[in-house]
Amino acid sequence: MATNPYAWLEASLATIHQANWYRSVQTIHGRPGATVILEGCEVINFASNDYLGLAGDERLQTAAIAAIQELGTGSTGSRLLSGHRELHKELEKGIASTKQTDDAVIFSSGYLANLGAITALVGKRDLIVSDQYNHSSLKNGAILSGAAFIEYPHCDIAELREKLHQQRQNYRRCLIITDSVFSMDGDLCPLPALLNLAEEFSCMLLVDEAHATGVLGKTGAGCVEYFECTGKQLIQIGTLSKALGSLGGYVAGSADLIDFLRNRAPSWIYTTALSPADTAAALAAIKIIQEEPQRRIQLWQNVNYLKQLIKEQIPDLKLLPTESSILCLQLPSAAAALTAGKQLREAGIFAPAIRPPTVPTSRIRISVMATHTYLHIEKLVNSLQKIQRGFYC
């Protein structure tokens, strides 16, 4: 008798529930912002990647509406067929200008940008060396490429050097891949040291600036600018869906790199082009970031104020090392994280529990926005004070 080939799904879901790894969506109503309506209740939003508060900005909405009225709702095809619009080129020029690179190419998401770039650059005769804490899109891009794939311990330059010393000579090309801001920890990659190793061992270096674009550096160009590495030879990838308040991804770099990706990146060649609305909104965001540095200044004032209050008022809280607008509070278990998240929610704070397998240890993840007020931050700290015993390991 034939067995049900889908029967394993129920048992697998039961295991996920038992481990406290089960996830479900939470509905947000209305525009995004520092406060949102979450399933009928107003909460202070510390769960968003909208670091500069641009996703609800009327100027982005106006630009998106104008693009729809002129160009329609969809691009109708891939860029190489019927989908290319002048607006796409304008955005790519804006990104390249911001990053101070020769050129840039936009994808329909940051995930697709990583998949497309990595699978185009390396193959079965090559080696990829990846930070252990890299985003799923980087790791999956490495797997899809067919290249040999090695992970090194998080930000461990000595171990990375040793792996390159042992393995590099066995492969045609080598690609080092890393996040610049690690999204579930908030720390930064050691970019200058990575560039030195890339040069020493003749490696390409790909840096995902998803959580740094618009946030870090003197002009908001990202970690590359923050570390004063602008102009160095590397591959910069990022997203339009976080600080830029839109949707999509990009790769920025040399003219040869971008020209090559337009001819070889499958997730660009075989995907419908970014919609006119998303493209126009991202272009408007880039202009605002260039013209209004006070947004970025306010963001960092908020980050520093939150760190100061935690240090002064709840010093026993286990705050992971961070140099970004992402702050993570380490917890002993998935159950503890879920309980803490629930207690914060009851206090009017939306700061989600992050659990394995997304991260190795459970935590509450706090994302600071430029549009948070000091009162928002003080309420968060007061709420953490009241439940801090639940955070002790």
C-alpha positions as semicolon CSV with decimal commas, in nm:
position;residue;x (nm);y (nm);z (nm)
1;M;0,000;0,000;0,000
2;A;0,133;0,344;-0,096
3;T;0,219;0,578;0,191
4;N;0,136;0,947;0,202
5;P;0,451;1,127;0,080
6;Y;0,354;1,440;0,274
7;A;0,296;1,273;0,612
8;W;0,637;1,379;0,741
9;L;0,528;1,745;0,741
10;E;0,304;1,707;1,048
11;A;0,579;1,541;1,251
12;S;0,830;1,804;1,143
13;L;0,598;2,086;1,247
14;A;0,546;1,919;1,584
15;T;0,923;1,915;1,636
16;I;0,945;2,285;1,546
17;H;0,672;2,365;1,801
18;Q;0,839;2,155;2,070
19;A;1,171;2,336;2,025
20;N;1,000;2,680;2,047
21;W;1,119;2,752;1,694
22;Y;0,772;2,795;1,542
23;R;0,710;3,126;1,365
24;S;0,400;3,304;1,240
25;V;0,331;3,644;1,089
26;Q;0,211;3,947;1,286
27;T;-0,004;4,195;1,096
28;I;0,093;4,563;1,097
29;H;-0,174;4,812;0,989
30;G;-0,118;5,151;0,829
31;R;0,208;5,322;0,741
32;P;0,539;5,208;0,885
33;G;0,701;5,431;1,144
34;A;0,845;5,463;1,493
35;T;0,504;5,358;1,624
36;V;0,276;5,115;1,442
37;I;-0,059;4,947;1,487
38;L;0,020;4,580;1,549
39;E;-0,286;4,356;1,547
40;G;-0,507;4,637;1,673
41;C;-0,272;4,787;1,935
42;E;-0,035;5,082;1,903
43;V;0,322;4,983;1,992
44;I;0,664;5,147;1,975
45;N;0,837;4,982;1,681
46;F;1,186;4,851;1,760
47;A;1,155;4,570;1,504
48;S;1,199;4,761;1,178
49;N;1,492;4,792;0,936
50;D;1,355;5,133;0,832
51;Y;1,650;5,298;1,005
52;L;1,599;5,650;0,868
53;G;1,218;5,642;0,879
54;L;1,182;5,683;0,502
55;A;0,941;5,396;0,428
56;G;0,647;5,617;0,529
57;D;0,790;5,942;0,392
58;E;0,544;6,127;0,169
59;R;0,819;6,219;-0,080
60;L;0,886;5,852;-0,152
61;Q;0,515;5,791;-0,192
62;T;0,481;6,087;-0,429
63;A;0,771;5,960;-0,639
64;A;0,625;5,609;-0,651
65;I;0,280;5,736;-0,751
66;A;0,424;5,956;-1,024
67;A;0,621;5,661;-1,163
68;I;0,310;5,442;-1,168
69;Q;0,109;5,712;-1,345
70;E;0,380;5,750;-1,611
71;L;0,513;5,395;-1,646
72;G;0,248;5,163;-1,501
73;T;0,260;4,919;-1,211
74;G;0,496;4,659;-1,356
75;S;0,810;4,655;-1,568
76;T;0,658;4,375;-1,785
77;G;0,980;4,189;-1,855
78;S;1,346;4,137;-1,780
79;R;1,585;4,425;-1,834
80;L;1,738;4,262;-2,143
81;L;1,397;4,220;-2,307
82;S;1,111;4,466;-2,249
83;G;1,168;4,568;-1,886
84;H;1,437;4,837;-1,899
85;R;1,335;5,195;-1,820
86;E;1,543;5,511;-1,798
87;L;1,445;5,527;-1,432
88;H;1,644;5,207;-1,366
89;K;1,957;5,367;-1,507
90;E;1,902;5,682;-1,300
91;L;1,887;5,474;-0,983
92;E;2,200;5,281;-1,078
93;K;2,385;5,607;-1,138
94;G;2,265;5,734;-0,800
95;I;2,391;5,422;-0,623
96;A;2,727;5,433;-0,800
97;S;2,763;5,801;-0,711
98;T;2,684;5,729;-0,346
99;K;2,924;5,435;-0,330
100;Q;3,184;5,616;-0,546
101;T;3,215;5,322;-0,782
102;D;3,228;5,307;-1,161
103;D;2,881;5,160;-1,196
104;A;2,601;4,967;-1,027
105;V;2,325;4,726;-1,126
106;I;1,991;4,684;-0,946
107;F;1,814;4,355;-0,876
108;S;1,459;4,279;-0,766
109;S;1,578;4,208;-0,410
110;G;1,896;4,203;-0,205
111;Y;1,866;3,825;-0,180
112;L;1,865;3,798;-0,560
113;A;2,162;4,033;-0,582
114;N;2,369;3,800;-0,365
115;L;2,254;3,485;-0,546
116;G;2,319;3,637;-0,886
117;A;2,658;3,789;-0,813
118;I;2,805;3,488;-0,635
119;T;2,685;3,229;-0,887
120;A;2,818;3,443;-1,172
121;L;3,162;3,503;-1,021
122;V;3,264;3,153;-0,911
123;G;3,198;2,793;-1,005
124;K;3,311;2,435;-0,954
125;R;3,683;2,510;-0,991
126;D;3,673;2,785;-0,729
127;L;3,668;2,844;-0,352
128;I;3,434;3,053;-0,136
129;V;3,535;3,144;0,220
130;S;3,249;3,278;0,431
131;D;3,203;3,429;0,776
132;Q;3,012;3,186;0,996
133;Y;2,743;3,446;1,076
134;N;2,674;3,555;0,718
135;H;2,318;3,608;0,597
136;S;2,129;3,320;0,438
137;S;2,147;3,483;0,094
138;L;2,528;3,477;0,099
139;K;2,542;3,116;0,214
140;N;2,281;2,997;-0,034
141;G;2,455;3,185;-0,314
142;A;2,773;2,999;-0,225
143;I;2,595;2,662;-0,232
144;L;2,426;2,735;-0,566
145;S;2,755;2,838;-0,725
146;G;2,895;2,486;-0,696
147;A;3,224;2,620;-0,560
148;A;3,400;2,463;-0,264
149;F;3,260;2,631;0,047
150;I;3,446;2,688;0,375
151;E;3,330;2,887;0,678
152;Y;3,561;3,064;0,919
153;P;3,470;3,156;1,281
154;H;3,293;3,489;1,312
155;C;3,529;3,780;1,232
156;D;3,833;3,559;1,310
157;I;4,102;3,699;1,081
158;A;4,374;3,463;1,208
159;E;4,162;3,157;1,127
160;L;4,066;3,300;0,788
161;R;4,434;3,354;0,707
162;E;4,511;2,995;0,805
163;K;4,233;2,857;0,583
164;L;4,350;3,065;0,288
165;H;4,710;2,954;0,348
166;Q;4,600;2,589;0,340
167;Q;4,347;2,602;0,056
168;R;4,393;2,898;-0,178
169;Q;4,653;2,738;-0,406
170;N;4,416;2,448;-0,484
171;Y;4,161;2,662;-0,667
172;R;4,137;2,882;-0,973
173;R;3,954;3,174;-0,812
174;C;3,870;3,253;-0,452
175;L;3,588;3,471;-0,320
176;I;3,569;3,593;0,040
177;I;3,211;3,682;0,136
178;T;3,093;3,875;0,443
179;D;2,818;4,094;0,577
180;S;2,945;4,440;0,668
181;V;2,690;4,478;0,950
182;F;2,582;4,142;1,089
183;S;2,206;4,175;1,109
184;M;2,141;3,954;1,411
185;D;2,432;4,079;1,621
186;G;2,494;4,440;1,520
187;D;2,873;4,416;1,497
188;L;3,086;4,503;1,194
189;C;3,318;4,296;0,981
190;P;3,693;4,378;1,006
191;L;3,692;4,521;0,654
192;P;4,049;4,665;0,634
193;A;4,196;4,332;0,747
194;L;3,977;4,144;0,498
195;L;4,098;4,367;0,217
196;N;4,459;4,302;0,315
197;L;4,403;3,926;0,310
198;A;4,221;3,946;-0,021
199;E;4,520;4,124;-0,174
200;E;4,775;3,890;-0,015
201;F;4,603;3,573;-0,137
202;S;4,467;3,708;-0,471
203;C;4,104;3,678;-0,363
204;M;3,794;3,868;-0,463
205;L;3,607;4,024;-0,170
206;L;3,227;4,060;-0,163
207;V;3,073;4,274;0,114
208;D;2,698;4,285;0,180
209;E;2,613;4,639;0,292
210;A;2,242;4,570;0,351
211;H;2,230;4,712;0,706
212;A;2,500;4,976;0,647
213;T;2,367;5,152;0,335
214;G;2,233;5,494;0,431
215;V;2,344;5,447;0,792
216;L;2,723;5,421;0,827
217;G;2,993;5,653;0,694
218;K;3,016;6,029;0,662
219;T;2,761;6,039;0,380
220;G;2,576;5,715;0,458
221;A;2,756;5,520;0,187
222;G;2,810;5,226;0,422
223;C;3,085;5,036;0,600
224;V;3,325;5,079;0,310
225;E;3,310;5,454;0,365
226;Y;3,308;5,416;0,746
227;F;3,638;5,225;0,732
228;E;3,782;5,473;0,476
229;C;3,811;5,200;0,214
230;T;3,630;5,386;-0,064
231;G;3,799;5,321;-0,398
232;K;3,942;4,986;-0,294
233;Q;3,885;4,694;-0,528
234;L;3,590;4,494;-0,396
235;I;3,230;4,395;-0,471
236;Q;2,964;4,589;-0,278
237;I;2,613;4,449;-0,247
238;G;2,319;4,605;-0,069
239;T;1,946;4,643;-0,046
240;L;1,694;4,917;-0,118
241;S;1,447;4,780;0,137
242;K;1,600;4,895;0,466
243;A;1,730;5,251;0,515
244;L;1,617;5,340;0,160
245;G;1,256;5,247;0,241
246;S;1,179;5,071;-0,087
247;L;1,241;4,726;-0,235
248;G;1,524;4,577;-0,439
249;G;1,896;4,514;-0,426
250;Y;2,213;4,633;-0,595
251;V;2,571;4,546;-0,678
252;A;2,823;4,831;-0,706
253;G;3,179;4,806;-0,830
254;S;3,407;4,840;-1,130
255;A;3,273;4,891;-1,481
256;D;3,397;4,546;-1,584
257;L;3,230;4,379;-1,285
258;I;2,890;4,536;-1,354
259;D;2,910;4,471;-1,728
260;F;2,996;4,107;-1,656
261;L;2,703;4,066;-1,414
262;R;2,459;4,206;-1,669
263;N;2,569;3,924;-1,897
264;R;2,609;3,640;-1,647
265;A;2,402;3,693;-1,328
266;P;2,101;3,461;-1,369
267;S;1,886;3,635;-1,107
268;W;1,917;3,958;-1,309
269;I;1,894;3,816;-1,659
270;Y;1,593;3,591;-1,598
271;T;1,390;3,807;-1,358
272;T;1,136;4,081;-1,427
273;A;1,291;4,423;-1,371
274;L;1,227;4,621;-1,054
275;S;0,887;4,792;-1,064
276;P;0,869;5,164;-1,152
277;A;0,726;5,250;-0,810
278;D;1,003;5,075;-0,615
279;T;1,271;5,223;-0,841
280;A;1,139;5,578;-0,807
281;A;1,098;5,548;-0,430
282;A;1,457;5,427;-0,387
283;L;1,587;5,710;-0,606
284;A;1,394;5,963;-0,396
285;A;1,542;5,810;-0,080
286;I;1,897;5,845;-0,208
287;K;1,838;6,213;-0,275
288;I;1,692;6,266;0,074
289;I;1,989;6,093;0,237
290;Q;2,228;6,317;0,045
291;E;2,036;6,635;0,126
292;E;1,933;6,562;0,486
293;P;2,233;6,431;0,686
294;Q;2,047;6,527;1,005
295;R;1,844;6,206;0,973
296;R;2,158;5,998;1,007
297;I;2,287;6,224;1,285
298;Q;1,962;6,179;1,477
299;L;1,980;5,802;1,432
300;W;2,323;5,787;1,595
301;Q;2,215;6,017;1,874
302;N;1,931;5,773;1,944
303;V;2,164;5,472;1,935
304;N;2,410;5,634;2,175
305;Y;2,131;5,745;2,410
306;L;1,992;5,391;2,429
307;K;2,336;5,244;2,497
308;Q;2,396;5,506;2,767
309;L;2,067;5,432;2,944
310;I;2,125;5,056;2,935
311;K;2,474;5,100;3,078
312;E;2,355;5,332;3,355
313;Q;2,020;5,177;3,449
314;I;2,044;4,806;3,367
315;P;2,417;4,723;3,352
316;D;2,354;4,351;3,414
317;L;2,172;4,321;3,083
318;K;2,371;4,105;2,838
319;L;2,407;4,340;2,542
320;L;2,604;4,187;2,254
321;P;2,890;4,400;2,114
322;T;2,753;4,637;1,851
323;E;2,870;4,928;1,638
324;S;2,548;4,972;1,443
325;S;2,184;5,065;1,498
326;I;2,108;4,702;1,586
327;L;2,127;4,609;1,957
328;C;2,079;4,249;2,072
329;L;2,006;4,129;2,426
330;Q;2,127;3,773;2,474
331;L;1,894;3,526;2,649
332;P;1,949;3,174;2,781
333;S;1,688;2,993;2,572
334;A;1,423;3,022;2,302
335;A;1,155;3,001;2,572
336;A;1,313;3,292;2,762
337;A;1,326;3,499;2,443
338;L;0,960;3,431;2,368
339;T;0,862;3,526;2,723
340;A;1,064;3,848;2,712
341;G;0,918;3,941;2,374
342;K;0,567;3,882;2,506
343;Q;0,629;4,095;2,817
344;L;0,767;4,379;2,606
345;R;0,465;4,356;2,378
346;E;0,233;4,383;2,679
347;A;0,424;4,697;2,777
348;G;0,363;4,849;2,431
349;I;0,706;4,764;2,286
350;F;0,752;4,565;1,964
351;A;1,098;4,404;1,982
352;P;1,095;4,050;1,847
353;A;1,248;3,734;1,988
354;I;1,512;3,589;1,755
355;R;1,578;3,218;1,799
356;P;1,766;2,926;1,646
357;P;1,811;2,828;1,373
358;T;1,828;3,192;1,263
359;V;2,093;3,260;1,529
360;P;2,307;3,030;1,747
361;T;2,175;3,180;2,074
362;S;1,834;3,331;2,151
363;R;1,797;3,706;2,190
364;I;1,576;4,013;2,173
365;R;1,671;4,223;1,871
366;I;1,626;4,601;1,892
367;S;1,645;4,818;1,581
368;V;1,681;5,190;1,644
369;M;1,530;5,442;1,403
370;A;1,603;5,809;1,341
371;T;1,235;5,881;1,405
372;H;1,232;5,734;1,755
373;T;1,205;5,999;2,024
374;Y;1,393;5,997;2,352
375;L;1,059;5,918;2,519
376;H;1,031;5,602;2,307
377;I;1,380;5,497;2,410
378;E;1,316;5,573;2,777
379;K;0,999;5,364;2,772
380;L;1,194;5,073;2,624
381;V;1,458;5,092;2,896
382;N;1,196;5,124;3,169
383;S;1,020;4,816;3,034
384;L;1,346;4,623;3,022
385;Q;1,417;4,721;3,382
386;K;1,086;4,574;3,497
387;I;1,150;4,238;3,333
388;Q;1,530;4,220;3,356
389;R;1,532;3,917;3,584
390;G;1,403;3,715;3,293
391;F;1,713;3,805;3,097
392;Y;1,967;3,659;3,340
393;C;2,138;3,341;3,226
